[in-house]
């Protein structure tokens, strides 16, 4: 019969631990009918040693209680503006790279108008930009666990960032504690498939009669929030287009939790116990939780503010390494969790989720766009008008509404 890695799709997160551990290269990650990756075993290469089965620790990984919580911003102006929130990842990565270490994280590249989100290793500050910014799509781990292990065995310091399930996969693959490893998990809503995101990009290519060559899920040109920017190339011309998430089908469906892989809705890592040494994310609602920072120039809400959860002695050690690179104030887990629901429980699967993925499977992303235009028409109208309001006027309106 051969090795069976999982019985139900809800028991696989595509972390890639099985792929990395197989010495016979018998495992590859293949998309299912909905575009989500799952491991596939080649019976001609598999020797049924069972190592892949043993390394699969999804839903059984050790978790840590949060020890301390902070609001954080990066002291480096350039780094904070490239980041989705407060630039905390960049601060940590810079320290590790300065000491000759290596950093792993997700990058988004484009090839002939098609996006590819995947994990890579960075070894110098000049390449750090490749890892900066949020990517709201599942990143292919590839063989980066193997690369990380090689770095660790050679005594190099490693910072590995990713979704909690990817951090759990790395730890399971390594099978032992490395003193020179720091892990950083993200507050994760859930992950859409790369195939679904590619469908969205192809619709943009058609709509703007060009090719998307860069896509920022979170752009700060108009302030910290849910704004995006993408670059379209038409012939020898490049145009940058700015849009709020609320008028875009992919991002609206993402924020409404309607397009995630099945296991995300029962994720064992979405809660108050964490798998990484540290957890990072946006500190939404900080103006309510820390009104004393309202006029503190080090915590400019237009530039973004991060939350930092320290979950282990290694996390505390990492925090001490980067203290001089950041502005920080102590906070409380309960305050951060108010607006970061995945620190309490996984995202809830909406009734429309299966229907939307079925529309995409039968009619392509063009069908998803039609669904979005119909179901979200009032939201689209409202935020299309909002997009036309000058930035200065928006700021004034926000201040008036807060009174």
N, C-alpha and C positions, 0 to 999 in steps of 0.2 A: 504493500500500500504506500510506503514511503512516509516521509516526515510531514506531519500536518502542523503548521505553525499556529493556526487559530481556527476556531470553529465558526465564529461570527465576526463580521466586519467591525463591530463595536469593540472588538478585542485587539485591534491593530491600529497603531498610530503612525505607521510608516517612519519610525525613528531611524531605521537603517542599521540597527545593531546586528541583526542577523546577516545582512549583506556584508558588513565589515568583518565579521568573525569567520565567515566561511573560507577555509583554506583552499577549497577547490573551485572557487568562483562560480558556484552552482546557483547562486541567488541573484536575481535582478529585480528591480522595482518596475512594475508595469501598471499602466492606468487601467481602471475598470471602465464600465460603460458610462459612469458619471465623471470620469477624468481623474479620480483619486488613485494615488499610487498604493500598490500592495505588493509584497514580496512574492515572487514566483520562482519555484525551484525547478531546475533543469534535471530531470531524472537520469539523463545520460552522464551528468557530472557528479551528482549527489552520491555519497558513499554511506549515507544514513548514519553518520556519527552522532547526530543529535545535538551537536554544539549550538546550532542556531536556535534550537528549542530551549536549551538551558539559558542562553543569553537573553532570551525574551523575558523581560521582567515587567512588562507593562501591567500596571495596576498592583504591582507588588513591591515597588521601589520604596526604600527608606525615605521618610520625609522628616523635616526639621521644623520645630516651632520658631516663629519669628522672635528674635531676641531684642531688636531695637529698630526704630523707624525714624527716617529723616526726610525733610524737604531739601532738595539740592539743586544748585545751578553750577554750571561750569564757569570758571574764571576767564576762560579764553573766549573772547567775543566771536571769533571766526568759527570755532567749534560749536558753540551753542546755536548759531544761526544755521548750521548745516544739520543739526540734530532735530528730531521730531519734537522733543520736549526740552529738558534742561541740560542736555549734553553730558549726562553722567557716564554713559558708555564710552564716549570719546575720551573723557578724563582718565578713566581706568585703563583703556587701551593704550593711551599715550605713555602712561607710566610703565606699563609692561614692555612696550616696544623700546622705550628709552634704555631699558635694562637688558636689551638683547633677547627679549622673549618673543613669543608669537601669539597672534590673536586670531580667533576663528569667529566668523559670523556670516550672515546672509548678505549676498549682493544681488543686484538686479541688472542684467545686461540685455542688450537687444541684438538680434541677428536677423537682418533682412525684414525688420518690422515685427519680429516675434520675440516676446519677452522670455527670459530664462532666469528664474530665481533659484539660487543655489548657494551652498556654503563654500567658503574659501578660507585659505590661510593668508594672513597679511604679516609681513616681517619688518616693515618700515613705515614711518609716519606719513611718507609721501603717498602711500596707498590706502591710508586709513579711510579716506573719503568713500571708498568702495563699500564700506560696511555701515556708513552712517545713514540715519533715516529709517523710518519704519517700512516694512514690507508686508502688506496684508494679503499674503498668499503663502501656501506651504513651500518652504525651501527644501530642495533636494540636498540631503546630507552627503551623498556620494560616498567617497572613501576618506572623508575628513577625520573620522574617528581614528583611522589607521595613521594618518599624518600626525594627529595630536599625540598618539601613543609614542610615535618615533621621536617627536620633540621632547616629550617627557623623559623618555629613556636616555636621551642625550643630555639630560640635566637642564634643559631650557624651561623657563617659566612659561606657562600656557594660560591664557584667558579664553575660555570657550563660552560663547553666548548663543542663545537660541530659545526656542519655546521650551516649557518645562519637560515635555515628553522627549525632546531631543537631548536635554541634559541628562535625563534618566537613562536614555539609550546609551549615551557616552559612558556614564558611570558603570552601567551593566557590562558594556563591551570591555572596558578596562579591567574590571574584576578586582581591582585593588585600589587603595588610597595612595595618591601621589601628593607629596608635600608641595610640589611645584605646580600644582593645578588649582586654578580658581574657576568656578563655574558661576555663570550669571544667567538666570532665567527671566523671562519677560512675563508681564501680566498679559495673558493671552485670552482673547475672546473665543478663538477657534480659527481654523484655517480653511479657506476655499482651495479648490484645486488649481494647479498651474494651467490646466487646459481651459477652465472656465475663465480665468483671467486673460488668457491668450485670445479667447473669443471676444472679450470686451475690447481689447486692443485692436483687433482686426476691424471691429465696428468703427472705432475712432479713425483708423486708417482710411476707411471708406468715406466716412462723414467729412473728413478734412482733406481728402484726396492727396494723401501723402503717407509718410511712415513715421510712427512714433519712435524716437531714438532715445528718449529719456522720460521717465515717469516718476514723479515724487508724490507719494501717497499723502504726505504731510508737508506743505510748503508754508514758510513763514513770511512771505512777501507782504501778506495782508494780516500778519499777526499769528499768534499761537492758536490753533484750533483745527477744524476739519476742512482745511483748504488744500487743494491739490494744484499741481502744475505739471504740464507735459509739453515736451518739445516735439514739434512736427516738422519734418523736412519735406519740402516740395521742390524737386530739382536741386538748385544750388541755394535755395532760401530756407532759413530756419525761423520758425515762429514759436514762441512760448505762449501757451494758453493757460489761463488761471480759471479754476472752477471751484465752487463749493461742493462738498461731498453730496449734499442734498439734491443736486440736480443730475447726479451721475448714477446710473443704474448699479454698477458694480459696488460702489462704496455704500450706497444706500442699503443694498441687500446685505452687505457685509455688516454694517452697523446694526442692522435689524436681525442679525444672526440667522439668516435664511439660506446660507449657501455653504455651510461648513461640512467637513467630513463627518461620518456617522459617529465615530468615537468621541468627537469633541463635546457632544451633548451629555456624555457620562464621564468626562475627564476626571481622573483621580487626582490631578495636580492643580485643579481649580478650587482652591480653598485656602484656609489660613495656615496650613502646614505646607512647606515649600521644599522643592528638591534641590534648588541651586544654593550655593553659598550666599549669594545675594539675589534679590529680586528687584527689578527696576520697571518703571512705567511712568505715565503722566500723573502729576498731582492735580487732578481735576478738583475743582471746588476749594482750592486753597484760600481763596479770598474770604470764604466763610469760616474755614477751620483755623486760619491764621491771619485774622484782620490786622494784627500788629505789623505784618509785612507789607501792608498796602502801599506805603510810601518808601519802602526799602528798595533802593536802586539795584541792589544785588539780586533781588527777586522780582524781576520785571516780567509781569504776566504776558506782555506782548511777545516776549522772546521764548517763553516756555519754562516750566518748572518740573523737575523730576521728583518722584518719590523713590526712596531707597529703603528696602527691608534687609536687615542683616540677620541671616538665618543659621550661622555656624561660626565657630572660632576662625575658620579660614575666611569667612566673610568679614569678620571684624579686622582681620589682618589686612585684607584688601582695602578696607575703608581707611585704615591708618596709613597705607601706602599713598592714598590719593588725597588725603586731607588738605594738603597745600595747593591742590589743583581745583578745589571746589569751595563754594559758599554753602553752608549747611546750617540747619536749625533742627533740634529734636522735634519729633512729632509723635503721633500715636497711630498704631495699626488701625484701630477702629475708625479714625478720621479718614485715612486713605481708602479704606474699604467701602466707605459710604458711596463713593462714585466709581469704584472699581469692583463691580459685582463679582468678577471671577476670583476675587480674594475670599469670597464666601461660598460660591457654588458654580458649577458649570453653566454655560449658556443653555437656555431652554429651547428645545427644537420647536419652531413655529409650525403650524399646520401646513403652511404654504411651501415649506422646504422641499418636499419630495416633488410637488407639482412644478416648481421652478426648475429643478434639475431635469425633470422629465421634458419640460418645454425645450430646454437647451439641447437635450439628447435628440429630440425629434425634429426641431425646427432651427437649431443652431442659435447663436447668440442674438441674431436678428429677432427671433421669437421672444427672447428675454427682454429685449428693448421694447417690444410692443406691449408686453405684460407690464413693464415698469411705467411706460407712458400712460397706460390706462389706470393702473392701481395707485399710482403716485402723482396723478395729474395736479392735484391741489398743492402738494408739496413742491412740485417742479415750478408751478406758477409763482408761488410765494418766494422761493429762493432765487428764481431767475430775476425777480424784481429786486431782491436784496443784493444780488450781485452788482446791480447797476448803481447802488448807493456809494458815493465816494467814501474812502476809508476814514477820513476825518469826521464825517457825519456819523458814520457807524460808531466810532468811539464815543461821540457825544451822546448818542442814543443809549449806548450801554450804561453810561454814567447816570443818565436820567432814570433808566429802568431799575437801577440798583438802589435808588433813594427810597 
